[in-house]
Amino acid sequence: MRELPISADRCAIFYALTGRVDAGCATPDPSVHGTLRKLPSASEFSKKAAPLRGIAEEQGYFVRFEFNSDSLTPEYTAHLDRLAQVLVSSALEGSCFMLVGHSDTVGGEIYNLALSKRRASQVAAYLVARGGVSLARLGTEARGEATGVPGVPGPHPLNRRVEILAKRQTADGC
């Protein structure tokens, strides 16, 4: 998995969301931009938010959650603080952001869909309240357990996530 480290600065976050280098930033070094992470064995699955390691197939920008929880952990709130700085920057003022919630496969499908919706809503609420991001620029989507991380078993903690995706505004808005 290639995933931004939790300590990623605003330059790395901007690059991960847009594929562009922001003003005042250097092009990120690919060897540290997203570190390769290893998948633990199934017997090591944890109830905590996924550790800061993963697998080679996944790429993106994620917030991870503990088992059966929509609460943000302190390490991810610090991550969202840095993300909010990027989202409200003038370089992204014409962009919209989709927050896509997911769950692992433990529990019922309907419950997991609702949990993934709460996770995406929790991230949106944090970005608005603490980061000053306009709610009009954020969308949320719930996928429950339907879209797991490729190559990762369904109950694995890496599937408990919210993906953050960026796109340009259209004439109709976000």
C-alpha positions in Angstrom: 0.0 0.0 0.0 1.2 3.5 -0.7 -0.4 5.9 1.8 0.7 9.3 3.0 2.4 9.0 6.4 0.3 10.5 9.3 3.0 13.2 9.6 2.6 14.4 6.0 3.0 18.2 5.7 0.7 20.5 3.7 2.9 20.1 0.6 2.6 16.3 0.6 -1.1 16.5 1.2 -1.6 19.0 -1.6 0.4 16.7 -4.0 -1.5 13.6 -3.0 -4.9 15.3 -3.6 -4.0 17.1 -6.9 -0.9 15.5 -8.3 0.5 19.1 -8.5 3.3 20.8 -6.6 1.8 23.8 -4.6 3.5 27.2 -4.6 6.4 27.3 -2.2 6.7 23.5 -2.1 9.3 21.2 -3.6 8.3 18.1 -5.6 7.9 15.3 -2.9 10.5 12.6 -2.9 8.6 9.5 -4.1 10.5 7.2 -1.8 9.0 9.0 1.3 5.8 10.4 -0.2 3.9 7.2 0.4 5.8 4.5 2.2 5.2 0.8 1.3 3.4 -0.9 4.2 3.0 -4.6 5.1 -0.2 -6.5 5.8 -0.3 -8.4 9.1 -1.6 -12.0 9.2 -5.3 -12.5 9.7 -4.6 -13.7 13.3 -3.2 -10.2 14.1 -6.3 -8.2 13.1 -6.8 -5.5 15.7 -9.9 -3.6 17.0 -7.9 -0.4 16.9 -7.6 2.0 13.9 -5.4 0.4 11.3 -1.7 0.8 12.0 0.3 3.1 9.8 1.2 0.3 7.5 -0.7 -1.4 4.7 -0.3 -3.2 1.3 1.2 -2.5 -2.2 -2.1 -2.2 -4.2 -3.7 0.7 -2.4 -3.0 4.3 -3.2 -4.7 7.4 -1.7 -5.5 9.6 1.2 -7.3 8.0 4.1 -8.5 8.5 7.6 -8.7 5.2 9.5 -11.1 4.2 12.3 -11.2 1.8 15.2 -13.5 -1.3 15.1 -17.2 -0.4 15.3 -16.4 3.3 15.7 -16.9 6.6 14.0 -14.7 8.5 16.4 -11.6 10.2 15.2 -8.4 9.2 16.9 -5.9 12.0 18.0 -3.4 11.1 15.3 -6.0 11.4 12.6 -7.4 14.7 14.0 -3.9 16.1 13.7 -3.8 14.8 10.2 -7.2 16.4 9.4 -5.9 19.8 10.8 -3.2 19.7 8.2 -5.6 18.6 5.5 -7.9 21.5 6.3 -5.1 24.0 5.8 -4.7 22.6 2.3 -8.4 22.5 1.4 -8.9 26.1 2.4 -5.8 27.3 0.5 -6.2 29.6 -2.5 -4.7 26.9 -4.7 -7.7 24.7 -4.1 -10.5 27.3 -3.9 -12.1 25.9 -7.1 -12.1 22.3 -5.8 -14.7 20.1 -4.3 -14.0 17.1 -2.0 -15.8 13.8 -1.7 -15.5 11.9 1.6 -16.2 8.2 1.0 -16.9 6.1 4.1 -16.1 2.3 4.3 -16.3 -0.4 6.9 -14.8 -3.9 7.3 -17.1 -6.9 6.8 -17.7 -7.7 10.5 -21.4 -7.2 11.3 -24.4 -6.8 9.0 -24.4 -5.2 5.7 -27.0 -2.6 6.6 -25.3 -1.7 9.9 -21.9 -1.4 8.1 -23.4 1.0 5.5 -24.8 3.2 8.3 -21.4 3.1 10.1 -19.6 4.1 6.9 -22.0 7.0 6.5 -21.3 8.2 10.1 -17.6 8.0 9.5 -17.8 10.1 6.4 -20.1 12.6 8.2 -17.7 12.7 11.1 -14.8 13.7 8.9 -16.9 16.3 7.1 -18.1 17.8 10.4 -14.5 18.0 11.7 -13.2 19.7 8.5 -16.1 22.3 8.7 -16.0 22.9 12.5 -12.2 22.8 13.1 -10.8 23.5 9.7 -13.1 26.1 8.3 -13.8 24.2 5.2 -17.1 25.2 3.6 -19.7 22.5 3.8 -20.8 23.4 0.2 -17.4 22.1 -1.0 -17.8 18.7 0.8 -19.8 15.7 -0.3 -20.1 12.4 1.6 -20.8 8.9 0.3 -21.3 5.6 2.2 -20.1 2.3 0.7 -20.2 0.1 3.8 -18.4 -3.1 3.2 -18.9 -3.1 -0.5 -15.6 -1.7 -1.6 -12.8 -3.3 0.4 -9.1 -2.5 -0.2 -8.0 -4.8 -3.0 -6.1 -7.9 -1.8 -7.1 -7.2 1.9 -9.4 -9.6 3.7 -12.8 -8.1 4.5 -12.5 -8.0 8.3 -9.1 -6.3 8.2 -8.7 -2.8 9.9 -7.5 -1.2 6.7 -11.0 -1.5 5.3 -12.3 0.8 8.1 -11.6 4.1 6.4 -12.8 7.3 4.8 -11.2 8.1 1.5 -10.7 11.8 0.6 -11.0 12.6 -3.1 -10.6 16.0 -4.9 -12.2 17.3 -8.1 -12.6 20.6 -9.8 -15.9 22.5 -9.4 -18.1 22.7 -12.4 -20.3 25.6 -13.5 -23.1 23.9 -11.4 -20.8 23.9 -8.3 -19.8 20.8 -6.4 
